[in-house]
């Protein structure tokens, strides 16, 4: 999966968000504890619930991830919680 993640990151950096998302979803489906894949997925999220879910998954895996904590706090300050209960 490392090469798939690498390919997804390249697509994200090139601005190919849809392809990056497609590949990142493949990575997290086979590796649900891949913190880096979830963080990248947040960066190319299609909508607010997906963004929130990805950051929440990063913190589930690593509660001390400061980047995810800060982004999620900013998100919730602006939007509240948008994930379905």
C-alpha positions in Angstrom: 0.0 0.0 0.0 2.9 2.3 0.4 3.2 2.8 -3.3 -0.5 3.5 -3.6 -0.3 6.1 -0.8 2.7 7.6 -2.5 0.8 7.8 -5.8 -2.2 9.4 -4.0 0.0 12.0 -2.4 1.5 12.9 -5.8 -2.0 13.3 -7.2 -3.0 15.5 -4.2 0.1 17.7 -4.6 -0.6 18.0 -8.4 -4.1 19.2 -7.7 -5.8 16.0 -8.9 -8.1 15.9 -5.9 -10.6 13.3 -7.2 -8.0 10.8 -8.1 -6.1 11.4 -4.8 -9.4 10.8 -2.9 -10.1 7.6 -4.9 -6.7 6.2 -4.1 -6.7 7.3 -0.5 -10.0 5.6 0.1 -8.5 2.4 -1.2 -5.6 2.8 1.3 -7.8 3.5 4.3 -10.2 0.6 3.5 -7.3 -1.8 3.5 -5.3 0.0 6.2 -7.9 1.7 8.5 -5.1 2.6 11.0 -3.0 4.5 8.4 -2.7 7.9 10.1 -0.9 9.5 7.1 -3.5 8.3 4.6 -6.4 9.7 6.7 -4.6 13.1 7.1 -4.1 13.3 3.4 -7.7 12.3 2.8 -8.8 15.3 5.0 -6.7 17.5 2.7 -8.7 16.4 -0.4 -12.1 15.8 1.2 -15.1 16.2 -1.0 -17.3 17.7 1.7 -17.4 18.8 5.3 -18.5 15.5 6.8 -15.7 13.7 5.0 -13.1 16.3 6.2 -14.3 15.9 9.8 -14.4 12.1 9.6 -10.8 12.0 8.3 -9.5 14.2 11.0 -11.4 12.2 13.7 -9.9 9.0 12.3 -6.4 10.5 12.6 -7.1 11.3 16.2 -8.5 7.9 16.9 -5.2 6.4 15.6 -3.0 9.0 17.2 -4.7 11.3 19.8 -1.5 13.4 20.1 -1.4 14.4 16.4 -1.2 18.2 16.9 -2.0 19.0 13.2 -5.2 17.1 13.3 -6.2 18.4 16.7 -5.7 22.0 15.5 -7.5 21.5 12.2 -10.4 19.7 13.9 -10.7 22.4 16.6 -10.7 25.2 14.0 -13.3 23.2 12.0 -15.6 22.7 14.9 -15.3 26.3 16.0 -16.4 27.4 12.5 -19.0 24.7 11.7 -19.8 22.8 14.9 -20.0 19.0 14.4 -21.4 18.0 11.0 -20.8 14.2 11.2 -23.9 12.1 11.5 -24.4 10.8 15.0 
